[in-house]
Amino acid sequence: MTTLIDFLSALFLAGGAFFSLVGGIGLVRMPDFYTRMHGASITETLGAGLMLIGLMLLAGLTLVTVKLAMIGLLILFASPTATHALAKAALLSGLKPRLGEQHSTTEVASSKP
């Protein structure tokens, strides 16, 4: 039974690490503030959530599991709320989302006479 729990724990930890790594790479490649913020929120919720589940499986039925579950609930509620507040503040301050196909600043600068 412990081998199965260790395997599942390793699977969840590897999945969380994978999503965190892919999300970090995606943040560098995203074109504007809003898509980067969305990617960060998804990465934090999914990557950290999977890692916490893996750690809970390793901890067993102890007080550590309860603490990890509380951290997971905090992340589950606080991350989307903070992302929404950040997006609303950016929109109200005048930062426009990038919609559709737009030229990059280097292409626009090079096309000017």
Backbone hydrogen bonds in HBPLUS format (Angstrom, degrees):
<---DONOR---> <-ACCEPTOR-->    atom                        ^
c    i                          cat <-CA-CA->   ^        H-A-AA   ^      H-
h    n   atom  resd res      DA  || num        DHA   H-A  angle D-A-AA Bond
n    s   type  num  typ     dist DA aas  dist angle  dist       angle   num
A0005-ILE N   A0001-MET O   3.11 MM   4  6.45 160.2  2.15 150.3 155.4     1
A0006-ASP N   A0002-THR O   2.85 MM   4  6.01 157.7  1.90 145.8 152.2     2
A0007-PHE N   A0003-THR O   2.90 MM   4  6.06 153.5  1.97 143.4 150.8     3
A0008-LEU N   A0004-LEU O   2.91 MM   4  6.14 167.5  1.92 153.3 156.2     4
A0009-SER N   A0005-ILE O   2.86 MM   4  5.94 157.3  1.91 146.2 153.2     5
A0010-ALA N   A0006-ASP O   2.90 MM   4  6.06 159.4  1.95 144.8 150.4     6
A0011-LEU N   A0007-PHE O   2.87 MM   4  6.11 150.8  1.96 146.9 155.7     7
A0012-PHE N   A0008-LEU O   2.92 MM   4  6.19 161.0  1.95 152.0 155.8     8
A0013-LEU N   A0009-SER O   2.89 MM   4  6.09 162.9  1.92 152.2 157.5     9
A0014-ALA N   A0010-ALA O   2.86 MM   4  5.93 158.5  1.90 144.8 151.0    10
A0015-GLY N   A0011-LEU O   2.89 MM   4  6.04 154.5  1.96 144.0 151.7    11
A0016-GLY N   A0012-PHE O   2.89 MM   4  6.07 159.5  1.93 148.5 153.8    12
A0017-ALA N   A0013-LEU O   2.93 MM   4  6.11 157.2  1.98 145.0 151.5    13
A0018-PHE N   A0014-ALA O   2.84 MM   4  6.00 154.7  1.91 145.3 152.6    14
A0019-PHE N   A0015-GLY O   2.96 MM   4  6.20 168.4  1.98 153.1 155.1    15
A0020-SER N   A0016-GLY O   2.98 MM   4  6.09 153.3  2.05 143.6 151.4    16
A0021-LEU N   A0017-ALA O   2.91 MM   4  6.05 157.1  1.97 147.4 153.5    17
A0022-VAL N   A0018-PHE O   2.88 MM   4  6.08 171.6  1.89 159.0 161.3    18
A0023-GLY N   A0019-PHE O   2.91 MM   4  5.85 152.8  1.98 137.3 145.7    19
A0024-GLY N   A0020-SER O   2.93 MM   4  6.07 149.3  2.02 140.2 148.3    20
A0025-ILE N   A0021-LEU O   3.02 MM   4  6.31 157.4  2.07 150.7 156.2    21
A0026-GLY N   A0022-VAL O   2.85 MM   4  6.02 154.5  1.91 144.8 152.9    22
A0027-LEU N   A0023-GLY O   2.92 MM   4  6.11 141.5  2.07 142.2 151.5    23
A0028-VAL N   A0025-ILE O   3.21 MM   3  5.44 128.2  2.49 100.4 112.6    24
A0029-ARG N   A0025-ILE O   3.34 MM   4  6.66 144.9  2.47 141.5 151.0    25
A0029-ARG N   A0026-GLY O   3.11 MM   3  5.05 121.9  2.47  93.0 107.7    26
A0030-MET N   A0026-GLY O   2.95 MM   4  6.02 126.5  2.24 149.1 161.5    27
A0036-ARG N   A0032-ASP O   3.10 MM   4  6.27 158.3  2.15 153.1 159.9    28
A0037-MET N   A0033-PHE O   2.88 MM   4  6.04 155.9  1.94 149.4 156.4    29
A0038-HIS N   A0034-TYR O   3.00 MM   4  6.16 153.7  2.07 141.8 148.7    30
A0039-GLY N   A0035-THR O   2.94 MM   4  6.10 162.0  1.98 145.8 150.7    31
A0040-ALA N   A0036-ARG O   2.89 MM   4  6.10 153.6  1.96 147.4 154.6    32
A0041-SER N   A0037-MET O   3.03 MM   4  6.21 155.7  2.09 144.7 150.8    33
A0042-ILE N   A0038-HIS O   3.03 MM   4  6.26 166.8  2.05 155.0 158.0    34
A0043-THR N   A0039-GLY O   2.95 MM   4  5.99 162.9  1.97 145.9 151.5    35
A0044-GLU N   A0040-ALA O   2.91 MM   4  5.98 160.3  1.95 144.4 150.1    36
A0045-THR N   A0041-SER O   3.02 MM   4  6.15 167.0  2.04 148.8 152.5    37
A0046-LEU N   A0042-ILE O   2.89 MM   4  5.92 171.3  1.89 156.5 158.8    38
A0047-GLY N   A0043-THR O   2.82 MM   4  5.34 143.1  1.96 133.9 145.7    39
A0048-ALA N   A0044-GLU O   3.16 MM   4  5.49 145.8  2.28 122.8 132.9    40
A0049-GLY N   A0045-THR O   3.05 MM   4  5.68 141.3  2.20 124.5 135.9    41
A0050-LEU N   A0046-LEU O   2.95 MM   4  6.09 163.1  1.98 150.9 154.1    42
A0051-MET N   A0047-GLY O   3.12 MM   4  6.32 158.6  2.17 144.9 151.2    43
A0052-LEU N   A0048-ALA O   2.88 MM   4  6.06 154.4  1.95 147.0 154.1    44
A0053-ILE N   A0049-GLY O   3.00 MM   4  6.26 153.8  2.07 146.7 153.6    45
A0054-GLY N   A0050-LEU O   3.01 MM   4  6.28 158.3  2.06 146.8 152.5    46
A0055-LEU N   A0051-MET O   2.94 MM   4  6.22 153.7  2.01 147.3 154.5    47
A0056-MET N   A0052-LEU O   2.84 MM   4  6.06 149.5  1.93 145.8 154.5    48
A0057-LEU N   A0053-ILE O   2.99 MM   4  6.27 152.8  2.06 148.8 155.3    49
A0058-LEU N   A0054-GLY O   3.19 MM   4  6.46 151.4  2.28 140.4 147.8    50
A0059-ALA N   A0055-LEU O   2.93 MM   4  6.15 147.4  2.04 144.9 153.9    51
A0060-GLY N   A0056-MET O   3.16 MM   4  6.31 140.1  2.33 145.3 153.2    52
A0067-LYS N   A0063-LEU O   3.02 MM   4  6.35 157.0  2.08 149.7 155.8    53
A0068-LEU N   A0064-VAL O   2.89 MM   4  6.15 157.6  1.94 150.3 156.5    54
A0069-ALA N   A0065-THR O   2.89 MM   4  6.08 152.0  1.97 145.0 152.8    55
A0070-MET N   A0066-VAL O   2.96 MM   4  6.23 149.0  2.06 144.0 152.4    56
A0071-ILE N   A0067-LYS O   3.00 MM   4  6.30 154.0  2.07 146.5 153.5    57
A0072-GLY N   A0068-LEU O   2.89 MM   4  6.13 154.9  1.95 145.1 152.4    58
A0073-LEU N   A0069-ALA O   2.91 MM   4  6.18 154.6  1.98 147.0 153.1    59
A0074-LEU N   A0070-MET O   2.97 MM   4  6.19 155.5  2.03 145.3 152.2    60
A0075-ILE N   A0071-ILE O   2.94 MM   4  6.23 161.4  1.98 152.4 156.8    61
A0076-LEU N   A0072-GLY O   2.85 MM   4  6.00 157.6  1.90 146.3 153.4    62
A0077-PHE N   A0073-LEU O   3.02 MM   4  6.20 149.2  2.11 147.8 153.7    63
A0078-ALA N   A0074-LEU O   2.77 MM   4  5.68 163.5  1.79 154.1 160.0    64
A0079-SER N   A0075-ILE O   3.13 MM   4  5.47 160.0  2.17 132.9 139.0    65
A0082-ALA N   A0078-ALA O   2.84 MM   4  5.94 162.5  1.87 154.6 159.2    66
A0083-THR N   A0079-SER O   2.97 MM   4  6.10 158.6  2.02 150.5 156.8    67
A0084-HIS N   A0080-PRO O   2.95 MM   4  6.07 156.2  2.00 142.8 149.0    68
A0085-ALA N   A0081-THR O   3.00 MM   4  6.23 162.4  2.03 148.9 153.6    69
A0086-LEU N   A0082-ALA O   2.92 MM   4  6.07 157.2  1.97 147.4 153.8    70
A0087-ALA N   A0083-THR O   2.94 MM   4  6.12 158.6  1.99 148.0 153.6    71
A0088-LYS N   A0084-HIS O   2.93 MM   4  6.12 160.7  1.97 151.3 156.7    72
A0089-ALA N   A0085-ALA O   2.96 MM   4  6.11 157.5  2.01 145.6 151.8    73
A0090-ALA N   A0086-LEU O   2.97 MM   4  6.15 155.3  2.03 145.1 151.9    74
A0091-LEU N   A0087-ALA O   2.93 MM   4  6.10 158.3  1.97 148.1 154.1    75
A0092-LEU N   A0088-LYS O   2.92 MM   4  6.07 159.5  1.96 148.2 153.7    76
A0093-SER N   A0089-ALA O   3.00 MM   4  6.10 137.4  2.19 138.2 149.0    77
A0095-LEU N   A0090-ALA O   3.03 MM   5  5.50 154.2  2.10 164.5 156.4    78
A0094-GLY N   A0091-LEU O   3.18 MM   3  5.31 156.2  2.24 101.7 108.9    79
A0108-VAL N   A0104-SER O   3.15 MM   4  6.43 160.8  2.19 153.7 159.0    80
A0109-ALA N   A0105-THR O   2.99 MM   4  5.97 158.4  2.04 139.8 146.1    81
A0110-SER N   A0106-THR O   3.03 MM   4  6.08 151.6  2.11 139.3 146.5    82
A0111-SER N   A0107-GLU O   3.18 MM   4  6.28 133.3  2.41 137.2 148.0    83
